[in-house]
Amino acid sequence: MPYVSPVVENDFKDRLNKCVDIIKNSSIKYQSLGIFGSYARNDYKASSDIDFCIIVPEKPERWMMGALREELEMLHADVVFVTPQYFEHDNSKFTQQLRRDYKELKI
């Protein structure tokens, strides 16, 4: 892992915890919550966003996803919603990378 200053690391942890609280308090039902991308690979830097993957039994209503996405954007975070079937079986380059990076958050 490249060197990350303690300030950047603490900022990441604070943002991660705030985002997790927002997701947990949303009305979106999920089976699994995780991160992917640079934070999951431990190659992030100060300007990196936090990429969340929420595995849902079925896609939430569009307005629910949009509302959650807006809240997370204020904390420099992004989110994708996928079903277990999509996560396990889709063969797009994005989903292959998502499966490689995915780190489930134990909350």
Jmol script that loads the backbone (N, CA, C; Angstrom):
load data "model"
ATOM      1  N   MET A   1       0.847  -1.184   0.000  1.00  0.00           N
ATOM      2  CA  MET A   1       0.000   0.000   0.000  1.00  0.00           C
ATOM      3  C   MET A   1       0.884   1.236   0.000  1.00  0.00           C
ATOM      4  N   PRO A   2       0.585   2.193  -0.854  1.00  0.00           N
ATOM      5  CA  PRO A   2       1.363   3.433  -0.828  1.00  0.00           C
ATOM      6  C   PRO A   2       1.131   4.168   0.493  1.00  0.00           C
ATOM      7  N   TYR A   3       2.075   5.031   0.829  1.00  0.00           N
ATOM      8  CA  TYR A   3       1.958   5.786   2.074  1.00  0.00           C
ATOM      9  C   TYR A   3       0.740   6.699   2.024  1.00  0.00           C
ATOM     10  N   VAL A   4      -0.034   6.663   3.087  1.00  0.00           N
ATOM     11  CA  VAL A   4      -1.177   7.557   3.256  1.00  0.00           C
ATOM     12  C   VAL A   4      -1.001   8.224   4.608  1.00  0.00           C
ATOM     13  N   SER A   5      -1.085   9.533   4.625  1.00  0.00           N
ATOM     14  CA  SER A   5      -0.884  10.255   5.881  1.00  0.00           C
ATOM     15  C   SER A   5      -1.986   9.898   6.876  1.00  0.00           C
ATOM     16  N   PRO A   6      -1.684   9.986   8.158  1.00  0.00           N
ATOM     17  CA  PRO A   6      -2.696   9.711   9.180  1.00  0.00           C
ATOM     18  C   PRO A   6      -3.932  10.605   9.040  1.00  0.00           C
ATOM     19  N   VAL A   7      -3.749  11.829   8.586  1.00  0.00           N
ATOM     20  CA  VAL A   7      -4.886  12.740   8.399  1.00  0.00           C
ATOM     21  C   VAL A   7      -5.826  12.190   7.329  1.00  0.00           C
ATOM     22  N   VAL A   8      -5.263  11.739   6.207  1.00  0.00           N
ATOM     23  CA  VAL A   8      -6.073  11.181   5.119  1.00  0.00           C
ATOM     24  C   VAL A   8      -6.746   9.892   5.584  1.00  0.00           C
ATOM     25  N   GLU A   9      -6.015   9.055   6.296  1.00  0.00           N
ATOM     26  CA  GLU A   9      -6.577   7.798   6.786  1.00  0.00           C
ATOM     27  C   GLU A   9      -7.725   8.056   7.761  1.00  0.00           C
ATOM     28  N   ASN A  10      -7.558   9.018   8.656  1.00  0.00           N
ATOM     29  CA  ASN A  10      -8.628   9.348   9.604  1.00  0.00           C
ATOM     30  C   ASN A  10      -9.838   9.937   8.891  1.00  0.00           C
ATOM     31  N   ASP A  11      -9.586  10.771   7.874  1.00  0.00           N
ATOM     32  CA  ASP A  11     -10.690  11.330   7.093  1.00  0.00           C
ATOM     33  C   ASP A  11     -11.471  10.213   6.415  1.00  0.00           C
ATOM     34  N   PHE A  12     -10.760   9.238   5.845  1.00  0.00           N
ATOM     35  CA  PHE A  12     -11.420   8.099   5.211  1.00  0.00           C
ATOM     36  C   PHE A  12     -12.299   7.367   6.215  1.00  0.00           C
ATOM     37  N   LYS A  13     -11.760   7.066   7.385  1.00  0.00           N
ATOM     38  CA  LYS A  13     -12.529   6.327   8.393  1.00  0.00           C
ATOM     39  C   LYS A  13     -13.759   7.105   8.832  1.00  0.00           C
ATOM     40  N   ASP A  14     -13.615   8.406   9.019  1.00  0.00           N
ATOM     41  CA  ASP A  14     -14.761   9.242   9.407  1.00  0.00           C
ATOM     42  C   ASP A  14     -15.836   9.234   8.321  1.00  0.00           C
ATOM     43  N   ARG A  15     -15.414   9.440   7.068  1.00  0.00           N
ATOM     44  CA  ARG A  15     -16.379   9.448   5.965  1.00  0.00           C
ATOM     45  C   ARG A  15     -17.040   8.088   5.804  1.00  0.00           C
ATOM     46  N   LEU A  16     -16.241   7.019   5.929  1.00  0.00           N
ATOM     47  CA  LEU A  16     -16.782   5.666   5.807  1.00  0.00           C
ATOM     48  C   LEU A  16     -17.864   5.436   6.859  1.00  0.00           C
ATOM     49  N   ASN A  17     -17.576   5.776   8.106  1.00  0.00           N
ATOM     50  CA  ASN A  17     -18.549   5.573   9.183  1.00  0.00           C
ATOM     51  C   ASN A  17     -19.812   6.399   8.968  1.00  0.00           C
ATOM     52  N   LYS A  18     -19.665   7.642   8.527  1.00  0.00           N
ATOM     53  CA  LYS A  18     -20.839   8.486   8.264  1.00  0.00           C
ATOM     54  C   LYS A  18     -21.672   7.902   7.129  1.00  0.00           C
ATOM     55  N   CYS A  19     -21.009   7.439   6.083  1.00  0.00           N
ATOM     56  CA  CYS A  19     -21.728   6.852   4.947  1.00  0.00           C
ATOM     57  C   CYS A  19     -22.464   5.580   5.362  1.00  0.00           C
ATOM     58  N   VAL A  20     -21.800   4.735   6.128  1.00  0.00           N
ATOM     59  CA  VAL A  20     -22.433   3.496   6.588  1.00  0.00           C
ATOM     60  C   VAL A  20     -23.671   3.820   7.420  1.00  0.00           C
ATOM     61  N   ASP A  21     -23.581   4.812   8.290  1.00  0.00           N
ATOM     62  CA  ASP A  21     -24.746   5.217   9.086  1.00  0.00           C
ATOM     63  C   ASP A  21     -25.890   5.676   8.188  1.00  0.00           C
ATOM     64  N   ILE A  22     -25.576   6.460   7.168  1.00  0.00           N
ATOM     65  CA  ILE A  22     -26.608   6.933   6.238  1.00  0.00           C
ATOM     66  C   ILE A  22     -27.265   5.750   5.534  1.00  0.00           C
ATOM     67  N   ILE A  23     -26.461   4.801   5.078  1.00  0.00           N
ATOM     68  CA  ILE A  23     -26.997   3.629   4.372  1.00  0.00           C
ATOM     69  C   ILE A  23     -27.856   2.790   5.313  1.00  0.00           C
ATOM     70  N   LYS A  24     -27.363   2.548   6.525  1.00  0.00           N
ATOM     71  CA  LYS A  24     -28.118   1.745   7.493  1.00  0.00           C
ATOM     72  C   LYS A  24     -29.445   2.400   7.848  1.00  0.00           C
ATOM     73  N   ASN A  25     -29.477   3.724   7.914  1.00  0.00           N
ATOM     74  CA  ASN A  25     -30.692   4.437   8.296  1.00  0.00           C
ATOM     75  C   ASN A  25     -31.626   4.714   7.121  1.00  0.00           C
ATOM     76  N   SER A  26     -31.213   4.339   5.929  1.00  0.00           N
ATOM     77  CA  SER A  26     -32.091   4.510   4.767  1.00  0.00           C
ATOM     78  C   SER A  26     -33.145   3.399   4.799  1.00  0.00           C
ATOM     79  N   SER A  27     -34.152   3.547   3.968  1.00  0.00           N
ATOM     80  CA  SER A  27     -35.204   2.525   3.924  1.00  0.00           C
ATOM     81  C   SER A  27     -34.888   1.428   2.908  1.00  0.00           C
ATOM     82  N   ILE A  28     -33.668   1.424   2.395  1.00  0.00           N
ATOM     83  CA  ILE A  28     -33.271   0.421   1.404  1.00  0.00           C
ATOM     84  C   ILE A  28     -32.858  -0.867   2.116  1.00  0.00           C
ATOM     85  N   LYS A  29     -33.505  -1.948   1.723  1.00  0.00           N
ATOM     86  CA  LYS A  29     -33.186  -3.262   2.286  1.00  0.00           C
ATOM     87  C   LYS A  29     -32.047  -3.869   1.472  1.00  0.00           C
ATOM     88  N   TYR A  30     -31.030  -4.362   2.165  1.00  0.00           N
ATOM     89  CA  TYR A  30     -29.895  -4.934   1.448  1.00  0.00           C
ATOM     90  C   TYR A  30     -29.449  -6.233   2.098  1.00  0.00           C
ATOM     91  N   GLN A  31     -28.760  -7.052   1.301  1.00  0.00           N
ATOM     92  CA  GLN A  31     -28.223  -8.319   1.781  1.00  0.00           C
ATOM     93  C   GLN A  31     -26.774  -8.179   2.198  1.00  0.00           C
ATOM     94  N   SER A  32     -26.066  -7.285   1.532  1.00  0.00           N
ATOM     95  CA  SER A  32     -24.648  -7.111   1.805  1.00  0.00           C
ATOM     96  C   SER A  32     -24.250  -5.690   1.433  1.00  0.00           C
ATOM     97  N   LEU A  33     -23.317  -5.157   2.188  1.00  0.00           N
ATOM     98  CA  LEU A  33     -22.795  -3.818   1.939  1.00  0.00           C
ATOM     99  C   LEU A  33     -21.282  -3.915   1.912  1.00  0.00           C
ATOM    100  N   GLY A  34     -20.683  -3.342   0.890  1.00  0.00           N
ATOM    101  CA  GLY A  34     -19.229  -3.398   0.794  1.00  0.00           C
ATOM    102  C   GLY A  34     -18.669  -2.208   0.043  1.00  0.00           C
ATOM    103  N   ILE A  35     -17.354  -2.166   0.007  1.00  0.00           N
ATOM    104  CA  ILE A  35     -16.660  -1.141  -0.763  1.00  0.00           C
ATOM    105  C   ILE A  35     -15.877  -1.826  -1.880  1.00  0.00           C
ATOM    106  N   PHE A  36     -15.578  -1.050  -2.899  1.00  0.00           N
ATOM    107  CA  PHE A  36     -14.731  -1.523  -3.988  1.00  0.00           C
ATOM    108  C   PHE A  36     -13.932  -0.328  -4.467  1.00  0.00           C
ATOM    109  N   GLY A  37     -13.085  -0.530  -5.435  1.00  0.00           N
ATOM    110  CA  GLY A  37     -12.284   0.582  -5.943  1.00  0.00           C
ATOM    111  C   GLY A  37     -11.041   0.813  -5.105  1.00  0.00           C
ATOM    112  N   SER A  38     -10.540   2.037  -5.158  1.00  0.00           N
ATOM    113  CA  SER A  38      -9.231   2.334  -4.564  1.00  0.00           C
ATOM    114  C   SER A  38      -9.180   2.089  -3.057  1.00  0.00           C
ATOM    115  N   TYR A  39     -10.255   2.369  -2.335  1.00  0.00           N
ATOM    116  CA  TYR A  39     -10.225   2.126  -0.887  1.00  0.00           C
ATOM    117  C   TYR A  39     -10.180   0.636  -0.580  1.00  0.00           C
ATOM    118  N   ALA A  40     -10.908  -0.163  -1.338  1.00  0.00           N
ATOM    119  CA  ALA A  40     -10.887  -1.608  -1.120  1.00  0.00           C
ATOM    120  C   ALA A  40      -9.527  -2.203  -1.479  1.00  0.00           C
ATOM    121  N   ARG A  41      -8.866  -1.618  -2.481  1.00  0.00           N
ATOM    122  CA  ARG A  41      -7.545  -2.109  -2.904  1.00  0.00           C
ATOM    123  C   ARG A  41      -6.407  -1.504  -2.089  1.00  0.00           C
ATOM    124  N   ASN A  42      -6.722  -0.565  -1.207  1.00  0.00           N
ATOM    125  CA  ASN A  42      -5.713   0.147  -0.407  1.00  0.00           C
ATOM    126  C   ASN A  42      -4.722   0.920  -1.270  1.00  0.00           C
ATOM    127  N   ASP A  43      -5.214   1.494  -2.373  1.00  0.00           N
ATOM    128  CA  ASP A  43      -4.338   2.358  -3.170  1.00  0.00           C
ATOM    129  C   ASP A  43      -4.974   3.738  -3.360  1.00  0.00           C
ATOM    130  N   TYR A  44      -5.685   4.171  -2.336  1.00  0.00           N
ATOM    131  CA  TYR A  44      -6.374   5.460  -2.397  1.00  0.00           C
ATOM    132  C   TYR A  44      -5.445   6.613  -2.056  1.00  0.00           C
ATOM    133  N   LYS A  45      -5.928   7.820  -2.380  1.00  0.00           N
ATOM    134  CA  LYS A  45      -5.212   9.044  -2.027  1.00  0.00           C
ATOM    135  C   LYS A  45      -6.245  10.043  -1.508  1.00  0.00           C
ATOM    136  N   ALA A  46      -5.810  11.210  -1.130  1.00  0.00           N
ATOM    137  CA  ALA A  46      -6.693  12.194  -0.499  1.00  0.00           C
ATOM    138  C   ALA A  46      -7.899  12.541  -1.370  1.00  0.00           C
ATOM    139  N   SER A  47      -7.740  12.550  -2.680  1.00  0.00           N
ATOM    140  CA  SER A  47      -8.833  12.953  -3.571  1.00  0.00           C
ATOM    141  C   SER A  47      -9.763  11.801  -3.966  1.00  0.00           C
ATOM    142  N   SER A  48      -9.492  10.596  -3.492  1.00  0.00           N
ATOM    143  CA  SER A  48     -10.302   9.435  -3.875  1.00  0.00           C
ATOM    144  C   SER A  48     -11.690   9.490  -3.245  1.00  0.00           C
ATOM    145  N   ASP A  49     -12.675   9.020  -4.023  1.00  0.00           N
ATOM    146  CA  ASP A  49     -13.998   8.873  -3.430  1.00  0.00           C
ATOM    147  C   ASP A  49     -14.127   7.460  -2.877  1.00  0.00           C
ATOM    148  N   ILE A  50     -15.141   7.249  -2.055  1.00  0.00           N
ATOM    149  CA  ILE A  50     -15.411   5.915  -1.515  1.00  0.00           C
ATOM    150  C   ILE A  50     -16.499   5.304  -2.383  1.00  0.00           C
ATOM    151  N   ASP A  51     -16.212   4.135  -2.942  1.00  0.00           N
ATOM    152  CA  ASP A  51     -17.174   3.444  -3.798  1.00  0.00           C
ATOM    153  C   ASP A  51     -17.849   2.338  -3.004  1.00  0.00           C
ATOM    154  N   PHE A  52     -19.166   2.464  -2.850  1.00  0.00           N
ATOM    155  CA  PHE A  52     -19.950   1.455  -2.144  1.00  0.00           C
ATOM    156  C   PHE A  52     -20.688   0.588  -3.143  1.00  0.00           C
ATOM    157  N   CYS A  53     -20.810  -0.686  -2.809  1.00  0.00           N
ATOM    158  CA  CYS A  53     -21.654  -1.610  -3.554  1.00  0.00           C
ATOM    159  C   CYS A  53     -22.673  -2.155  -2.564  1.00  0.00           C
ATOM    160  N   ILE A  54     -23.941  -1.971  -2.897  1.00  0.00           N
ATOM    161  CA  ILE A  54     -25.016  -2.492  -2.060  1.00  0.00           C
ATOM    162  C   ILE A  54     -25.672  -3.628  -2.829  1.00  0.00           C
ATOM    163  N   ILE A  55     -25.612  -4.827  -2.253  1.00  0.00           N
ATOM    164  CA  ILE A  55     -26.240  -5.989  -2.873  1.00  0.00           C
ATOM    165  C   ILE A  55     -27.652  -6.090  -2.303  1.00  0.00           C
ATOM    166  N   VAL A  56     -28.626  -5.956  -3.191  1.00  0.00           N
ATOM    167  CA  VAL A  56     -30.030  -5.867  -2.800  1.00  0.00           C
ATOM    168  C   VAL A  56     -30.820  -7.039  -3.382  1.00  0.00           C
ATOM    169  N   PRO A  57     -31.843  -7.527  -2.653  1.00  0.00           N
ATOM    170  CA  PRO A  57     -32.647  -8.624  -3.198  1.00  0.00           C
ATOM    171  C   PRO A  57     -33.349  -8.221  -4.494  1.00  0.00           C
ATOM    172  N   GLU A  58     -33.753  -6.957  -4.569  1.00  0.00           N
ATOM    173  CA  GLU A  58     -34.310  -6.399  -5.807  1.00  0.00           C
ATOM    174  C   GLU A  58     -34.009  -4.912  -5.820  1.00  0.00           C
ATOM    175  N   LYS A  59     -33.916  -4.361  -7.024  1.00  0.00           N
ATOM    176  CA  LYS A  59     -33.553  -2.942  -7.154  1.00  0.00           C
ATOM    177  C   LYS A  59     -34.577  -2.073  -6.432  1.00  0.00           C
ATOM    178  N   PRO A  60     -34.113  -1.148  -5.598  1.00  0.00           N
ATOM    179  CA  PRO A  60     -35.033  -0.211  -4.944  1.00  0.00           C
ATOM    180  C   PRO A  60     -35.649   0.731  -5.978  1.00  0.00           C
ATOM    181  N   GLU A  61     -36.676   1.428  -5.549  1.00  0.00           N
ATOM    182  CA  GLU A  61     -37.279   2.413  -6.440  1.00  0.00           C
ATOM    183  C   GLU A  61     -36.241   3.471  -6.783  1.00  0.00           C
ATOM    184  N   ARG A  62     -36.398   4.022  -7.973  1.00  0.00           N
ATOM    185  CA  ARG A  62     -35.423   4.984  -8.497  1.00  0.00           C
ATOM    186  C   ARG A  62     -35.223   6.179  -7.563  1.00  0.00           C
ATOM    187  N   TRP A  63     -36.303   6.698  -6.993  1.00  0.00           N
ATOM    188  CA  TRP A  63     -36.193   7.871  -6.118  1.00  0.00           C
ATOM    189  C   TRP A  63     -35.411   7.541  -4.853  1.00  0.00           C
ATOM    190  N   MET A  64     -35.552   6.294  -4.360  1.00  0.00           N
ATOM    191  CA  MET A  64     -34.816   5.887  -3.156  1.00  0.00           C
ATOM    192  C   MET A  64     -33.318   5.824  -3.445  1.00  0.00           C
ATOM    193  N   MET A  65     -32.974   5.252  -4.603  1.00  0.00           N
ATOM    194  CA  MET A  65     -31.560   5.176  -4.971  1.00  0.00           C
ATOM    195  C   MET A  65     -30.995   6.576  -5.167  1.00  0.00           C
ATOM    196  N   GLY A  66     -31.759   7.443  -5.813  1.00  0.00           N
ATOM    197  CA  GLY A  66     -31.302   8.812  -6.058  1.00  0.00           C
ATOM    198  C   GLY A  66     -31.100   9.596  -4.775  1.00  0.00           C
ATOM    199  N   ALA A  67     -32.024   9.445  -3.829  1.00  0.00           N
ATOM    200  CA  ALA A  67     -31.913  10.167  -2.556  1.00  0.00           C
ATOM    201  C   ALA A  67     -30.670   9.721  -1.792  1.00  0.00           C
ATOM    202  N   LEU A  68     -30.425   8.415  -1.762  1.00  0.00           N
ATOM    203  CA  LEU A  68     -29.241   7.911  -1.061  1.00  0.00           C
ATOM    204  C   LEU A  68     -27.972   8.367  -1.770  1.00  0.00           C
ATOM    205  N   ARG A  69     -27.979   8.303  -3.082  1.00  0.00           N
ATOM    206  CA  ARG A  69     -26.816   8.729  -3.870  1.00  0.00           C
ATOM    207  C   ARG A  69     -26.475  10.194  -3.582  1.00  0.00           C
ATOM    208  N   GLU A  70     -27.490  11.051  -3.502  1.00  0.00           N
ATOM    209  CA  GLU A  70     -27.262  12.473  -3.215  1.00  0.00           C
ATOM    210  C   GLU A  70     -26.628  12.677  -1.844  1.00  0.00           C
ATOM    211  N   GLU A  71     -27.131  11.960  -0.840  1.00  0.00           N
ATOM    212  CA  GLU A  71     -26.558  12.098   0.506  1.00  0.00           C
ATOM    213  C   GLU A  71     -25.099  11.665   0.536  1.00  0.00           C
ATOM    214  N   LEU A  72     -24.799  10.561  -0.139  1.00  0.00           N
ATOM    215  CA  LEU A  72     -23.433  10.049  -0.133  1.00  0.00           C
ATOM    216  C   LEU A  72     -22.486  10.945  -0.921  1.00  0.00           C
ATOM    217  N   GLU A  73     -22.984  11.570  -1.974  1.00  0.00           N
ATOM    218  CA  GLU A  73     -22.135  12.470  -2.765  1.00  0.00           C
ATOM    219  C   GLU A  73     -21.593  13.616  -1.922  1.00  0.00           C
ATOM    220  N   MET A  74     -22.367  14.055  -0.928  1.00  0.00           N
ATOM    221  CA  MET A  74     -21.906  15.145  -0.061  1.00  0.00           C
ATOM    222  C   MET A  74     -20.685  14.722   0.759  1.00  0.00           C
ATOM    223  N   LEU A  75     -20.497  13.410   0.912  1.00  0.00           N
ATOM    224  CA  LEU A  75     -19.343  12.883   1.641  1.00  0.00           C
ATOM    225  C   LEU A  75     -18.295  12.312   0.687  1.00  0.00           C
ATOM    226  N   HIS A  76     -18.372  12.705  -0.571  1.00  0.00           N
ATOM    227  CA  HIS A  76     -17.425  12.257  -1.599  1.00  0.00           C
ATOM    228  C   HIS A  76     -17.436  10.728  -1.717  1.00  0.00           C
ATOM    229  N   ALA A  77     -18.660  10.197  -1.853  1.00  0.00           N
ATOM    230  CA  ALA A  77     -18.841   8.756  -1.986  1.00  0.00           C
ATOM    231  C   ALA A  77     -19.836   8.481  -3.109  1.00  0.00           C
ATOM    232  N   ASP A  78     -19.733   7.295  -3.683  1.00  0.00           N
ATOM    233  CA  ASP A  78     -20.627   6.871  -4.753  1.00  0.00           C
ATOM    234  C   ASP A  78     -21.157   5.488  -4.397  1.00  0.00           C
ATOM    235  N   VAL A  79     -22.242   5.097  -5.042  1.00  0.00           N
ATOM    236  CA  VAL A  79     -22.856   3.811  -4.724  1.00  0.00           C
ATOM    237  C   VAL A  79     -23.408   3.167  -5.987  1.00  0.00           C
ATOM    238  N   VAL A  80     -23.279   1.843  -6.052  1.00  0.00           N
ATOM    239  CA  VAL A  80     -23.953   1.054  -7.078  1.00  0.00           C
ATOM    240  C   VAL A  80     -24.828   0.036  -6.361  1.00  0.00           C
ATOM    241  N   PHE A  81     -25.944  -0.291  -6.987  1.00  0.00           N
ATOM    242  CA  PHE A  81     -26.875  -1.273  -6.459  1.00  0.00           C
ATOM    243  C   PHE A  81     -26.882  -2.453  -7.415  1.00  0.00           C
ATOM    244  N   VAL A  82     -26.683  -3.656  -6.896  1.00  0.00           N
ATOM    245  CA  VAL A  82     -26.714  -4.849  -7.737  1.00  0.00           C
ATOM    246  C   VAL A  82     -27.458  -5.957  -7.010  1.00  0.00           C
ATOM    247  N   THR A  83     -28.078  -6.828  -7.786  1.00  0.00           N
ATOM    248  CA  THR A  83     -28.703  -8.012  -7.203  1.00  0.00           C
ATOM    249  C   THR A  83     -27.632  -9.092  -7.051  1.00  0.00           C
ATOM    250  N   PRO A  84     -27.875 -10.083  -6.199  1.00  0.00           N
ATOM    251  CA  PRO A  84     -26.890 -11.169  -6.066  1.00  0.00           C
ATOM    252  C   PRO A  84     -26.622 -11.871  -7.401  1.00  0.00           C
ATOM    253  N   GLN A  85     -27.675 -12.054  -8.197  1.00  0.00           N
ATOM    254  CA  GLN A  85     -27.509 -12.723  -9.487  1.00  0.00           C
ATOM    255  C   GLN A  85     -26.587 -11.918 -10.399  1.00  0.00           C
ATOM    256  N   TYR A  86     -26.799 -10.613 -10.449  1.00  0.00           N
ATOM    257  CA  TYR A  86     -25.953  -9.755 -11.277  1.00  0.00           C
ATOM    258  C   TYR A  86     -24.515  -9.800 -10.775  1.00  0.00           C
ATOM    259  N   PHE A  87     -24.337  -9.668  -9.474  1.00  0.00           N
ATOM    260  CA  PHE A  87     -23.002  -9.663  -8.882  1.00  0.00           C
ATOM    261  C   PHE A  87     -22.251 -10.954  -9.210  1.00  0.00           C
ATOM    262  N   GLU A  88     -22.943 -12.078  -9.121  1.00  0.00           N
ATOM    263  CA  GLU A  88     -22.290 -13.376  -9.300  1.00  0.00           C
ATOM    264  C   GLU A  88     -22.113 -13.785 -10.758  1.00  0.00           C
ATOM    265  N   HIS A  89     -23.022 -13.343 -11.637  1.00  0.00           N
ATOM    266  CA  HIS A  89     -23.027 -13.914 -12.983  1.00  0.00           C
ATOM    267  C   HIS A  89     -22.739 -12.949 -14.124  1.00  0.00           C
ATOM    268  N   ASP A  90     -22.833 -11.646 -13.902  1.00  0.00           N
ATOM    269  CA  ASP A  90     -22.573 -10.712 -14.992  1.00  0.00           C
ATOM    270  C   ASP A  90     -21.087 -10.753 -15.350  1.00  0.00           C
ATOM    271  N   ASN A  91     -20.785 -10.739 -16.637  1.00  0.00           N
ATOM    272  CA  ASN A  91     -19.390 -10.853 -17.074  1.00  0.00           C
ATOM    273  C   ASN A  91     -18.825  -9.581 -17.681  1.00  0.00           C
ATOM    274  N   SER A  92     -19.483  -8.445 -17.447  1.00  0.00           N
ATOM    275  CA  SER A  92     -18.926  -7.190 -17.955  1.00  0.00           C
ATOM    276  C   SER A  92     -17.610  -6.900 -17.233  1.00  0.00           C
ATOM    277  N   LYS A  93     -16.767  -6.109 -17.856  1.00  0.00           N
ATOM    278  CA  LYS A  93     -15.473  -5.755 -17.241  1.00  0.00           C
ATOM    279  C   LYS A  93     -15.691  -5.081 -15.887  1.00  0.00           C
ATOM    280  N   PHE A  94     -16.703  -4.192 -15.820  1.00  0.00           N
ATOM    281  CA  PHE A  94     -16.985  -3.504 -14.559  1.00  0.00           C
ATOM    282  C   PHE A  94     -17.307  -4.502 -13.449  1.00  0.00           C
ATOM    283  N   THR A  95     -18.198  -5.454 -13.734  1.00  0.00           N
ATOM    284  CA  THR A  95     -18.608  -6.402 -12.697  1.00  0.00           C
ATOM    285  C   THR A  95     -17.471  -7.347 -12.323  1.00  0.00           C
ATOM    286  N   GLN A  96     -16.647  -7.719 -13.272  1.00  0.00           N
ATOM    287  CA  GLN A  96     -15.483  -8.546 -12.946  1.00  0.00           C
ATOM    288  C   GLN A  96     -14.556  -7.810 -11.985  1.00  0.00           C
ATOM    289  N   GLN A  97     -14.318  -6.521 -12.249  1.00  0.00           N
ATOM    290  CA  GLN A  97     -13.478  -5.716 -11.358  1.00  0.00           C
ATOM    291  C   GLN A  97     -14.161  -5.534 -10.005  1.00  0.00           C
ATOM    292  N   LEU A  98     -15.455  -5.329 -10.017  1.00  0.00           N
ATOM    293  CA  LEU A  98     -16.222  -5.190  -8.776  1.00  0.00           C
ATOM    294  C   LEU A  98     -16.059  -6.435  -7.909  1.00  0.00           C
ATOM    295  N   ARG A  99     -16.192  -7.606  -8.499  1.00  0.00           N
ATOM    296  CA  ARG A  99     -16.025  -8.856  -7.737  1.00  0.00           C
ATOM    297  C   ARG A  99     -14.606  -8.985  -7.186  1.00  0.00           C
ATOM    298  N   ARG A 100     -13.606  -8.581  -7.971  1.00  0.00           N
ATOM    299  CA  ARG A 100     -12.212  -8.668  -7.499  1.00  0.00           C
ATOM    300  C   ARG A 100     -11.971  -7.743  -6.311  1.00  0.00           C
ATOM    301  N   ASP A 101     -12.492  -6.520  -6.400  1.00  0.00           N
ATOM    302  CA  ASP A 101     -12.228  -5.502  -5.375  1.00  0.00           C
ATOM    303  C   ASP A 101     -13.094  -5.636  -4.129  1.00  0.00           C
ATOM    304  N   TYR A 102     -14.288  -6.170  -4.263  1.00  0.00           N
ATOM    305  CA  TYR A 102     -15.322  -6.091  -3.231  1.00  0.00           C
ATOM    306  C   TYR A 102     -14.832  -6.565  -1.858  1.00  0.00           C
ATOM    307  N   LYS A 103     -15.022  -5.697  -0.887  1.00  0.00           N
ATOM    308  CA  LYS A 103     -14.721  -6.023   0.518  1.00  0.00           C
ATOM    309  C   LYS A 103     -15.995  -5.768   1.311  1.00  0.00           C
ATOM    310  N   GLU A 104     -16.593  -6.850   1.802  1.00  0.00           N
ATOM    311  CA  GLU A 104     -17.828  -6.701   2.569  1.00  0.00           C
ATOM    312  C   GLU A 104     -17.539  -6.009   3.894  1.00  0.00           C
ATOM    313  N   LEU A 105     -18.414  -5.090   4.248  1.00  0.00           N
ATOM    314  CA  LEU A 105     -18.301  -4.396   5.529  1.00  0.00           C
ATOM    315  C   LEU A 105     -19.134  -5.159   6.550  1.00  0.00           C
ATOM    316  N   LYS A 106     -18.534  -5.537   7.620  1.00  0.00           N
ATOM    317  CA  LYS A 106     -19.234  -6.246   8.693  1.00  0.00           C
ATOM    318  C   LYS A 106     -19.802  -5.202   9.644  1.00  0.00           C
ATOM    319  N   ILE A 107     -21.083  -4.945   9.490  1.00  0.00           N
ATOM    320  CA  ILE A 107     -21.700  -3.898  10.315  1.00  0.00           C
ATOM    321  C   ILE A 107     -22.826  -4.447  11.159  1.00  0.00           C
TER     322      ILE A 107
END
end "model"
wireframe off; spacefill off
backbone 0.3
color backbone group
